[in-house]
């Protein structure tokens, strides 16, 4: 999975198509990511302790990693991710459109 926590992504399909957000959690085993403010569902939660009150809360649900595209820092467009090896042997992620680094 090429998308990591902290990446800025744009949703490509589904009810939230076109929205952008930051990846808050990556779940490689399920091939899913949780994006801030995208795919929000209502959840009925019971109170678990004195400090936690129950009620209906908004919870961000996972979305398939194939349905999001990373946004390049240089060109500002959604793109695919490529890799390049630097002269010192490190592997860096690059934008497929402008060949810039995705640091």
C-alpha positions, 0 to 999 in steps of 0.5 A: 500500500503506497498511501501512508498516514499524514498524506493529503488525498482526494476521494475518487468515487463514492458519495464523498467524491471530490472531497479532500482530507488527510489520512488519519490511519492506514489499515494495510491488512484490509487495504483501507484508509481512514480520511479526516472528514470523509465517509462519516457515519452516525453511530449509537454509542452507549455510555461506558463510564462516568466520564463518557456520555452516550448518544449519537456520535459521528464516526469516520469509517474506512474507505478503500485505498483504490478510491483515493488518490494522493495530492502532489505538493508541487502540482497540486493535482491528484496523482499516482505514486511512483518510486525512485532510488536516490544516489545514496541508495534511499527510496523516495516516492515521486509524483507520476505527473510532474516527477516531483518528490512526495515528501 
